[in-house]
Amino acid sequence: MSLRRCERLITIEGGEGAGKTTVLGALRDALRAAGEEVVCTREPGGTPLAEQIRGLLLAGDHEPPAPEAELLLMFAARAQHVRETILPALARGAWVLSDRFTDSSYAYQGGGRGLDPGFIAELERRVVGIEPGLTLLLDIGVAHGRERTRGRDLYPDRIEREQDTFFERVRAAFHARAAAAPDRIRVLDAGQPAAQVATAALAALQAYREAMR
């Protein structure tokens, strides 16, 4: 079973401190200014149940989940997210902008935790069934990104507290995903000032919409 590509689903990916929220906001504003309905969402999360699963995943007040448990919880939240939020929005013609999607599982649980990407792909096919039409990968060096988050996150979550070596593996996995799907994933230099990154993201959105016509 192959994945169904959804043209109006755009995902924003990247490591810690990459500026995903800023880029998502710029894309949202541009699409709304063009008269489009836009649904903004995030992973893990995006529905009441999925947000509860997010709390389990990111809290540090219990034993760390096994890598396999972390992956399955991510996909449980994603299954709910797709069926309750993403697909209904796409069905009525809205654009969906998601802060993270399945590429993050390949990067964090695959690259970071060392789980088999073939297992992740099987879950993606059986549980998710769709992929974005466009993914913007905000690429930033680990040290630079973590320096940004140090000034922002007073209480880092469980994953944010991982070591730099973990995030280097995550970044390498994101690069591998981009190299394998250049028609879908656009890599943007997120080490630039936020306004420049947003401008590059808007240019990518414009080119993508023009290609759809």
Accessible surface in RSA format (square Angstrom, percent):
REM  Atomic radii and reference values for relative SASA: ProtOr
REM  Chains: A
REM  Algorithm: Lee & Richards
REM  Probe-radius: 1.40
REM  Slices: 20
REM RES _ NUM      All-atoms   Total-Side   Main-Chain    Non-polar    All polar
REM                ABS   REL    ABS   REL    ABS   REL    ABS   REL    ABS   REL
RES MET A   1   155.80  80.7  93.10  61.6  62.70 149.3  67.34  57.3  88.45 117.2
RES SER A   2   101.48  85.8  76.39 102.0  25.09  57.8  49.88 106.2  51.60  72.3
RES LEU A   3    46.37  25.8  25.57  18.3  20.80  52.3  25.76  18.1  20.61  55.5
RES ARG A   4   138.88  58.3 132.65  67.6   6.23  14.8  68.85  94.1  70.02  42.4
RES ARG A   5    95.65  40.2  72.46  36.9  23.19  55.2  38.82  53.1  56.83  34.4
RES CYS A   6     8.47   6.4   3.42   3.8   5.05  11.9   8.09  20.5   0.38   0.4
RES GLU A   7    97.43  55.9  92.04  69.6   5.39  12.8  30.65  59.3  66.78  54.5
RES ARG A   8    73.68  30.9  72.05  36.7   1.63   3.9  17.74  24.2  55.95  33.9
RES LEU A   9     0.00   0.0   0.00   0.0   0.00   0.0   0.00   0.0   0.00   0.0
RES ILE A  10     0.02   0.0   0.02   0.0   0.00   0.0   0.02   0.0   0.00   0.0
RES THR A  11     0.00   0.0   0.00   0.0   0.00   0.0   0.00   0.0   0.00   0.0
RES ILE A  12     0.00   0.0   0.00   0.0   0.00   0.0   0.00   0.0   0.00   0.0
RES GLU A  13     0.91   0.5   0.91   0.7   0.00   0.0   0.91   1.8   0.00   0.0
RES GLY A  14     0.43   0.5   0.00   N/A   0.43   0.5   0.43   1.2   0.00   0.0
RES GLY A  15    19.43  24.0   0.00   N/A  19.43  24.0  14.90  40.9   4.53  10.2
RES GLU A  16    25.12  14.4  17.90  13.5   7.22  17.2   3.99   7.7  21.13  17.3
RES GLY A  17     6.08   7.5   0.00   N/A   6.08   7.5   1.96   5.4   4.12   9.2
RES ALA A  18     2.11   1.9   0.00   0.0   2.11   4.8   0.00   0.0   2.11   5.6
RES GLY A  19    29.22  36.0   0.00   N/A  29.22  36.0  25.88  71.0   3.33   7.5
RES LYS A  20    26.73  13.0  24.65  15.1   2.08   4.9   1.61   1.4  25.12  26.8
RES THR A  21   108.41  77.1 102.43 103.8   5.98  14.3  77.04 103.5  31.37  47.4
RES THR A  22    70.12  49.9  59.03  59.8  11.09  26.4  36.52  49.0  33.60  50.8
RES VAL A  23     1.17   0.8   1.17   1.1   0.00   0.0   1.17   1.0   0.00   0.0
RES LEU A  24    18.00  10.0  18.00  12.9   0.00   0.0  18.00  12.6   0.00   0.0
RES GLY A  25    11.41  14.1   0.00   N/A  11.41  14.1  11.41  31.3   0.00   0.0
RES ALA A  26    22.29  20.5  10.93  16.9  11.35  25.8  18.42  25.9   3.86  10.2
RES LEU A  27     0.79   0.4   0.79   0.6   0.00   0.0   0.79   0.6   0.00   0.0
RES ARG A  28    74.49  31.3  74.49  38.0   0.00   0.0   5.03   6.9  69.46  42.1
RES ASP A  29    78.80  55.2  72.19  71.9   6.61  15.6  30.13  70.9  48.67  48.5
RES ALA A  30    38.47  35.4  23.54  36.3  14.93  34.0  32.34  45.5   6.13  16.2
RES LEU A  31     0.35   0.2   0.19   0.1   0.17   0.4   0.35   0.2   0.00   0.0
RES ARG A  32   124.75  52.4 108.79  55.5  15.96  38.0  40.99  56.0  83.75  50.8
RES ALA A  33    94.75  87.1  49.10  75.8  45.65 103.8  62.66  88.2  32.09  85.0
RES ALA A  34    58.74  54.0  20.00  30.9  38.74  88.1  33.45  47.1  25.29  67.0
RES GLY A  35    70.14  86.5   0.00   N/A  70.14  86.5  36.27  99.5  33.87  75.9
RES GLU A  36    39.45  22.6  30.86  23.3   8.59  20.5   3.85   7.5  35.60  29.1
RES GLU A  37    82.10  47.1  67.48  51.1  14.62  34.8  47.91  92.7  34.19  27.9
RES VAL A  38    10.30   6.8   0.00   0.0  10.30  24.8   0.00   0.0  10.30  27.9
RES VAL A  39    28.60  18.8  25.72  23.3   2.88   6.9  28.60  24.8   0.00   0.0
RES CYS A  40    50.33  38.1  22.05  24.6  28.28  66.5  22.21  56.3  28.13  30.3
RES THR A  41    16.91  12.0   3.20   3.2  13.70  32.7  12.39  16.6   4.52   6.8
RES ARG A  42    99.15  41.6  99.12  50.5   0.03   0.1  32.34  44.2  66.81  40.5
RES GLU A  43     8.59   4.9   3.89   2.9   4.69  11.2   3.52   6.8   5.06   4.1
RES PRO A  44    14.11  10.3  11.64  10.6   2.47   9.0  14.05  11.6   0.07   0.4
RES GLY A  45     0.40   0.5   0.00   N/A   0.40   0.5   0.00   0.0   0.40   0.9
RES GLY A  46    22.49  27.7   0.00   N/A  22.49  27.7  10.53  28.9  11.96  26.8
RES THR A  47    11.41   8.1   5.25   5.3   6.16  14.7  11.17  15.0   0.24   0.4
RES PRO A  48   114.55  83.5 104.83  95.6   9.71  35.3 112.51  92.9   2.04  12.7
RES LEU A  49    89.29  49.7  86.47  61.9   2.83   7.1  87.33  61.3   1.97   5.3
RES ALA A  50     0.00   0.0   0.00   0.0   0.00   0.0   0.00   0.0   0.00   0.0
RES GLU A  51    58.76  33.7  50.56  38.2   8.21  19.5  37.32  72.2  21.44  17.5
RES GLN A  52   125.97  70.4 114.63  83.8  11.34  27.0  41.99  89.4  83.98  63.7
RES ILE A  53    18.98  10.8  18.91  14.1   0.08   0.2  18.91  13.6   0.07   0.2
RES ARG A  54    51.41  21.6  51.41  26.2   0.00   0.0   6.59   9.0  44.82  27.2
RES GLY A  55    39.54  48.8   0.00   N/A  39.54  48.8  37.60 103.2   1.94   4.3
RES LEU A  56    99.86  55.6  96.07  68.7   3.79   9.5  97.08  68.2   2.78   7.5
RES LEU A  57     0.10   0.1   0.00   0.0   0.10   0.2   0.10   0.1   0.00   0.0
RES LEU A  58    28.32  15.8  25.61  18.3   2.72   6.8  25.91  18.2   2.41   6.5
RES ALA A  59    34.65  31.9  23.50  36.3  11.15  25.4  33.98  47.9   0.67   1.8
RES GLY A  60    47.51  58.6   0.00   N/A  47.51  58.6   9.05  24.8  38.45  86.1
RES ASP A  61   128.72  90.2  88.36  87.9  40.36  95.4  51.05 120.2  77.67  77.5
RES HIS A  62    69.79  38.1  47.80  33.2  21.99  56.2  56.69  58.4  13.10  15.2
RES GLU A  63   134.21  77.1 121.59  92.0  12.62  30.0  61.22 118.4  72.99  59.6
RES PRO A  64   102.46  74.7  89.94  82.0  12.52  45.5  90.02  74.3  12.44  77.3
RES PRO A  65    28.25  20.6   9.44   8.6  18.81  68.4  17.78  14.7  10.47  65.1
RES ALA A  66    55.07  50.6  42.50  65.6  12.57  28.6  49.83  70.2   5.24  13.9
RES PRO A  67    51.42  37.5  50.66  46.2   0.75   2.7  51.42  42.5   0.00   0.0
RES GLU A  68    87.67  50.3  87.67  66.3   0.00   0.0  42.36  81.9  45.31  37.0
RES ALA A  69    40.38  37.1  33.75  52.1   6.64  15.1  39.03  55.0   1.36   3.6
RES GLU A  70     1.39   0.8   1.39   1.1   0.00   0.0   0.16   0.3   1.23   1.0
RES LEU A  71     0.00   0.0   0.00   0.0   0.00   0.0   0.00   0.0   0.00   0.0
RES LEU A  72    87.61  48.8  83.08  59.4   4.53  11.4  83.40  58.6   4.21  11.3
RES LEU A  73    53.01  29.5  52.50  37.6   0.51   1.3  52.90  37.2   0.11   0.3
RES MET A  74    18.37   9.5  16.61  11.0   1.76   4.2  11.57   9.8   6.79   9.0
RES PHE A  75     3.79   1.9   3.63   2.2   0.16   0.4   3.79   2.3   0.00   0.0
RES ALA A  76    48.28  44.4  33.07  51.0  15.21  34.6  42.12  59.3   6.16  16.3
RES ALA A  77     1.38   1.3   1.13   1.7   0.24   0.6   1.38   1.9   0.00   0.0
RES ARG A  78     5.95   2.5   5.06   2.6   0.90   2.1   0.91   1.2   5.04   3.1
RES ALA A  79    22.73  20.9  22.58  34.8   0.15   0.3  22.73  32.0   0.00   0.0
RES GLN A  80    57.29  32.0  56.44  41.2   0.85   2.0   1.42   3.0  55.86  42.4
RES HIS A  81     0.20   0.1   0.20   0.1   0.00   0.0   0.20   0.2   0.00   0.0
RES VAL A  82     0.35   0.2   0.35   0.3   0.00   0.0   0.35   0.3   0.00   0.0
RES ARG A  83   118.86  49.9 105.40  53.7  13.46  32.0  52.36  71.6  66.50  40.3
RES GLU A  84   108.01  62.0  86.97  65.8  21.04  50.1  14.58  28.2  93.44  76.3
RES THR A  85    27.29  19.4  20.94  21.2   6.35  15.1  17.33  23.3   9.97  15.1
RES ILE A  86     0.00   0.0   0.00   0.0   0.00   0.0   0.00   0.0   0.00   0.0
RES LEU A  87    53.77  29.9  50.99  36.5   2.78   7.0  51.28  36.0   2.49   6.7
RES PRO A  88    57.87  42.2  46.32  42.2  11.55  42.0  54.17  44.7   3.70  23.0
RES ALA A  89     1.37   1.3   1.35   2.1   0.02   0.0   1.35   1.9   0.02   0.0
RES LEU A  90    31.80  17.7  17.10  12.2  14.70  37.0  17.41  12.2  14.39  38.7
RES ALA A  91    92.12  84.7  47.67  73.6  44.45 101.1  60.48  85.2  31.63  83.8
RES ARG A  92   141.65  59.5 104.14  53.1  37.51  89.3  66.48  90.9  75.17  45.6
RES GLY A  93    36.74  45.3   0.00   N/A  36.74  45.3  28.45  78.1   8.29  18.6
RES ALA A  94     0.22   0.2   0.00   0.0   0.22   0.5   0.09   0.1   0.12   0.3
RES TRP A  95     2.36   0.9   2.36   1.1   0.00   0.0   2.36   1.3   0.00   0.0
RES VAL A  96     0.00   0.0   0.00   0.0   0.00   0.0   0.00   0.0   0.00   0.0
RES LEU A  97     0.00   0.0   0.00   0.0   0.00   0.0   0.00   0.0   0.00   0.0
RES SER A  98     0.00   0.0   0.00   0.0   0.00   0.0   0.00   0.0   0.00   0.0
RES ASP A  99    28.67  20.1  28.56  28.4   0.11   0.3   5.23  12.3  23.44  23.4
RES ARG A 100    31.26  13.1  31.26  15.9   0.00   0.0  11.70  16.0  19.55  11.9
RES PHE A 101     1.11   0.6   1.11   0.7   0.00   0.0   1.11   0.7   0.00   0.0
RES THR A 102     3.33   2.4   3.33   3.4   0.00   0.0   3.33   4.5   0.00   0.0
RES ASP A 103     4.48   3.1   3.89   3.9   0.59   1.4   1.98   4.6   2.51   2.5
RES SER A 104     9.11   7.7   8.53  11.4   0.58   1.3   8.93  19.0   0.18   0.3
RES SER A 105     0.81   0.7   0.49   0.7   0.31   0.7   0.13   0.3   0.67   0.9
RES TYR A 106    19.13   8.9  15.22   8.7   3.91  10.2  11.65   8.8   7.48   9.2
RES ALA A 107     0.00   0.0   0.00   0.0   0.00   0.0   0.00   0.0   0.00   0.0
RES TYR A 108    11.79   5.5  11.79   6.7   0.00   0.0  11.79   8.9   0.00   0.0
RES GLN A 109     1.60   0.9   1.60   1.2   0.00   0.0   0.00   0.0   1.60   1.2
RES GLY A 110     8.97  11.1   0.00   N/A   8.97  11.1   4.33  11.9   4.64  10.4
RES GLY A 111    21.73  26.8   0.00   N/A  21.73  26.8  15.51  42.6   6.22  13.9
RES GLY A 112     3.12   3.8   0.00   N/A   3.12   3.8   0.00   0.0   3.12   7.0
RES ARG A 113    56.64  23.8  30.02  15.3  26.62  63.4  14.42  19.7  42.22  25.6
RES GLY A 114    62.61  77.2   0.00   N/A  62.61  77.2  30.30  83.2  32.31  72.4
RES LEU A 115    22.92  12.8  18.51  13.2   4.41  11.1  20.04  14.1   2.88   7.7
RES ASP A 116    90.76  63.6  79.63  79.3  11.14  26.3  35.12  82.7  55.64  55.5
RES PRO A 117    82.02  59.8  81.04  73.9   0.98   3.5  81.11  67.0   0.91   5.7
RES GLY A 118    41.14  50.7   0.00   N/A  41.14  50.7  33.98  93.2   7.16  16.0
RES PHE A 119    81.03  40.5  75.46  46.7   5.57  14.5  80.35  48.7   0.68   1.9
RES ILE A 120     0.00   0.0   0.00   0.0   0.00   0.0   0.00   0.0   0.00   0.0
RES ALA A 121    23.34  21.5  23.17  35.8   0.17   0.4  23.17  32.6   0.17   0.5
RES GLU A 122    56.27  32.3  56.27  42.6   0.00   0.0  31.53  61.0  24.74  20.2
RES LEU A 123    23.80  13.3  23.80  17.0   0.00   0.0  23.80  16.7   0.00   0.0
RES GLU A 124    11.12   6.4  11.12   8.4   0.00   0.0   0.00   0.0  11.12   9.1
RES ARG A 125    83.65  35.1  82.92  42.3   0.73   1.7  20.73  28.3  62.93  38.1
RES ARG A 126   175.11  73.5 148.03  75.5  27.08  64.5  43.59  59.6 131.52  79.7
RES VAL A 127    37.66  24.8  34.38  31.1   3.28   7.9  37.60  32.7   0.06   0.2
RES VAL A 128     5.41   3.6   0.00   0.0   5.41  13.0   0.27   0.2   5.14  13.9
RES GLY A 129    21.35  26.3   0.00   N/A  21.35  26.3  15.32  42.1   6.02  13.5
RES ILE A 130     5.06   2.9   4.99   3.7   0.06   0.2   4.99   3.6   0.06   0.2
RES GLU A 131    31.01  17.8  30.86  23.4   0.15   0.4   1.79   3.5  29.23  23.9
RES PRO A 132     4.49   3.3   4.49   4.1   0.00   0.0   4.49   3.7   0.00   0.0
RES GLY A 133     4.11   5.1   0.00   N/A   4.11   5.1   0.07   0.2   4.04   9.0
RES LEU A 134     1.19   0.7   1.19   0.9   0.00   0.0   1.19   0.8   0.00   0.0
RES THR A 135     0.96   0.7   0.96   1.0   0.00   0.0   0.96   1.3   0.00   0.0
RES LEU A 136     0.05   0.0   0.05   0.0   0.00   0.0   0.05   0.0   0.00   0.0
RES LEU A 137     4.83   2.7   4.83   3.5   0.00   0.0   4.83   3.4   0.00   0.0
RES LEU A 138     0.57   0.3   0.00   0.0   0.57   1.4   0.00   0.0   0.57   1.5
RES ASP A 139    25.51  17.9  22.11  22.0   3.40   8.0   2.60   6.1  22.91  22.9
RES ILE A 140    11.85   6.7   2.83   2.1   9.02  21.7   5.65   4.1   6.20  16.8
RES GLY A 141    25.64  31.6   0.00   N/A  25.64  31.6  18.54  50.9   7.10  15.9
RES VAL A 142    14.00   9.2   6.05   5.5   7.96  19.2  11.34   9.9   2.66   7.2
RES ALA A 143    73.31  67.4  65.25 100.7   8.06  18.3  68.20  96.0   5.11  13.5
RES HIS A 144    82.26  45.0  74.49  51.8   7.77  19.9  49.22  50.7  33.04  38.5
RES GLY A 145     0.37   0.5   0.00   N/A   0.37   0.5   0.37   1.0   0.00   0.0
RES ARG A 146    35.89  15.1  35.82  18.3   0.07   0.2   5.32   7.3  30.57  18.5
RES GLU A 147   105.05  60.3 100.07  75.7   4.98  11.9  43.02  83.2  62.03  50.6
RES ARG A 148    82.88  34.8  64.95  33.1  17.93  42.7  46.10  63.0  36.78  22.3
RES THR A 149    15.50  11.0  14.75  15.0   0.75   1.8   3.98   5.4  11.51  17.4
RES ARG A 150   157.18  66.0 129.88  66.2  27.31  65.0  72.35  98.9  84.83  51.4
RES GLY A 151    74.70  92.1   0.00   N/A  74.70  92.1  40.83 112.0  33.88  75.9
RES ARG A 152   141.71  59.5 116.24  59.3  25.46  60.6  71.64  97.9  70.07  42.5
RES ASP A 153    37.61  26.3  23.53  23.4  14.09  33.3   9.35  22.0  28.26  28.2
RES LEU A 154   150.79  84.0 124.02  88.7  26.77  67.3 127.18  89.3  23.61  63.5
RES TYR A 155   199.47  93.1 173.64  98.8  25.83  67.2 129.41  97.3  70.06  86.4
RES PRO A 156    49.60  36.1  45.82  41.8   3.78  13.7  45.83  37.8   3.77  23.4
RES ASP A 157    36.03  25.2  29.95  29.8   6.08  14.4  20.31  47.8  15.72  15.7
RES ARG A 158    27.66  11.6  23.71  12.1   3.94   9.4  17.96  24.5   9.69   5.9
RES ILE A 159    13.24   7.5  13.24   9.9   0.00   0.0  13.24   9.5   0.00   0.0
RES GLU A 160    36.11  20.7  30.73  23.2   5.38  12.8   8.42  16.3  27.69  22.6
RES ARG A 161   122.04  51.2  99.54  50.7  22.50  53.6  54.13  74.0  67.91  41.2
RES GLU A 162    44.22  25.4  39.11  29.6   5.11  12.2   5.73  11.1  38.49  31.4
RES GLN A 163   128.51  71.9 127.34  93.1   1.17   2.8  45.69  97.3  82.82  62.8
RES ASP A 164    70.43  49.3  67.31  67.0   3.12   7.4  23.90  56.2  46.53  46.4
RES THR A 165    90.93  64.7  89.17  90.4   1.76   4.2  74.66 100.3  16.26  24.6
RES PHE A 166     5.32   2.7   5.32   3.3   0.00   0.0   5.32   3.2   0.00   0.0
RES PHE A 167     8.16   4.1   6.50   4.0   1.66   4.3   6.50   3.9   1.66   4.8
RES GLU A 168    88.28  50.7  83.81  63.4   4.48  10.7  36.36  70.3  51.93  42.4
RES ARG A 169   112.73  47.3 107.06  54.6   5.67  13.5  59.46  81.3  53.27  32.3
RES VAL A 170     1.51   1.0   1.51   1.4   0.00   0.0   1.51   1.3   0.00   0.0
RES ARG A 171    73.74  31.0  72.07  36.7   1.67   4.0  18.30  25.0  55.44  33.6
RES ALA A 172    61.32  56.4  51.02  78.7  10.30  23.4  55.81  78.6   5.51  14.6
RES ALA A 173    17.99  16.5  10.58  16.3   7.41  16.9  16.85  23.7   1.14   3.0
RES PHE A 174     6.18   3.1   6.03   3.7   0.15   0.4   6.03   3.7   0.15   0.4
RES HIS A 175    76.65  41.9  70.96  49.3   5.69  14.6  49.57  51.1  27.08  31.5
RES ALA A 176    62.27  57.3  49.82  76.9  12.45  28.3  57.67  81.2   4.59  12.2
RES ARG A 177    55.23  23.2  53.24  27.1   1.98   4.7  15.13  20.7  40.09  24.3
RES ALA A 178    10.01   9.2   6.57  10.1   3.44   7.8   6.84   9.6   3.17   8.4
RES ALA A 179    82.36  75.7  51.32  79.2  31.04  70.6  62.73  88.3  19.63  52.0
RES ALA A 180    85.98  79.1  47.08  72.7  38.90  88.5  58.06  81.8  27.92  74.0
RES ALA A 181    19.40  17.8  17.84  27.5   1.55   3.5  19.40  27.3   0.00   0.0
RES PRO A 182    92.64  67.5  80.01  72.9  12.63  45.9  81.93  67.6  10.71  66.5
RES ASP A 183    92.84  65.0  72.51  72.2  20.33  48.1  48.99 115.3  43.85  43.7
RES ARG A 184     7.40   3.1   7.40   3.8   0.00   0.0   0.00   0.0   7.40   4.5
RES ILE A 185    10.03   5.7   3.54   2.6   6.49  15.6   3.54   2.6   6.49  17.6
RES ARG A 186    91.33  38.3  88.83  45.3   2.50   5.9  34.52  47.2  56.80  34.4
RES VAL A 187    76.30  50.2  47.16  42.7  29.15  70.2  47.16  41.0  29.15  79.1
RES LEU A 188    21.57  12.0  19.29  13.8   2.28   5.7  21.57  15.1   0.00   0.0
RES ASP A 189    86.86  60.8  75.30  74.9  11.56  27.3  32.05  75.4  54.80  54.7
RES ALA A 190     0.06   0.1   0.00   0.0   0.06   0.1   0.00   0.0   0.06   0.2
RES GLY A 191    29.24  36.1   0.00   N/A  29.24  36.1  12.27  33.7  16.97  38.0
RES GLN A 192    56.63  31.7  52.26  38.2   4.37  10.4  18.88  40.2  37.75  28.6
RES PRO A 193    82.82  60.4  72.18  65.8  10.65  38.7  82.30  68.0   0.52   3.2
RES ALA A 194    59.93  55.1  47.56  73.4  12.36  28.1  52.45  73.9   7.48  19.8
RES ALA A 195    76.00  69.9  63.90  98.6  12.10  27.5  72.04 101.5   3.96  10.5
RES GLN A 196    91.48  51.2  85.10  62.2   6.38  15.2  31.82  67.7  59.66  45.3
RES VAL A 197     5.86   3.9   5.53   5.0   0.33   0.8   5.86   5.1   0.00   0.0
RES ALA A 198    14.03  12.9  14.03  21.7   0.00   0.0  14.03  19.8   0.00   0.0
RES THR A 199    90.56  64.4  88.85  90.1   1.70   4.1  63.12  84.8  27.44  41.5
RES ALA A 200    34.08  31.3  25.12  38.8   8.95  20.4  31.19  43.9   2.89   7.6
RES ALA A 201     0.00   0.0   0.00   0.0   0.00   0.0   0.00   0.0   0.00   0.0
RES LEU A 202    62.81  35.0  58.76  42.0   4.05  10.2  59.19  41.6   3.62   9.7
RES ALA A 203    58.82  54.1  49.03  75.7   9.79  22.3  53.81  75.8   5.01  13.3
RES ALA A 204    17.66  16.2   6.43   9.9  11.23  25.5  14.58  20.5   3.08   8.2
RES LEU A 205     6.17   3.4   6.17   4.4   0.00   0.0   6.17   4.3   0.00   0.0
RES GLN A 206   111.21  62.2 107.15  78.3   4.05   9.7  31.68  67.4  79.53  60.3
RES ALA A 207    60.15  55.3  51.96  80.2   8.19  18.6  54.77  77.1   5.38  14.3
RES TYR A 208    28.13  13.1  23.83  13.6   4.30  11.2  26.81  20.1   1.32   1.6
RES ARG A 209    49.75  20.9  48.13  24.5   1.62   3.8   7.64  10.4  42.11  25.5
RES GLU A 210    88.34  50.7  75.55  57.2  12.80  30.5  23.21  44.9  65.13  53.2
RES ALA A 211    85.16  78.3  48.22  74.4  36.94  84.0  59.85  84.3  25.31  67.0
RES MET A 212    59.82  31.0  25.99  17.2  33.82  80.5  30.82  26.2  29.00  38.4
RES ARG A 213   205.47  86.3 139.22  71.0  66.26 157.8  99.31 135.7 106.17  64.3
END  Absolute sums over single chains surface
CHAIN  1 A     9908.7       7790.8       2117.8       5700.5       4208.1
END  Absolute sums over all chains
TOTAL          9908.7       7790.8       2117.8       5700.5       4208.1
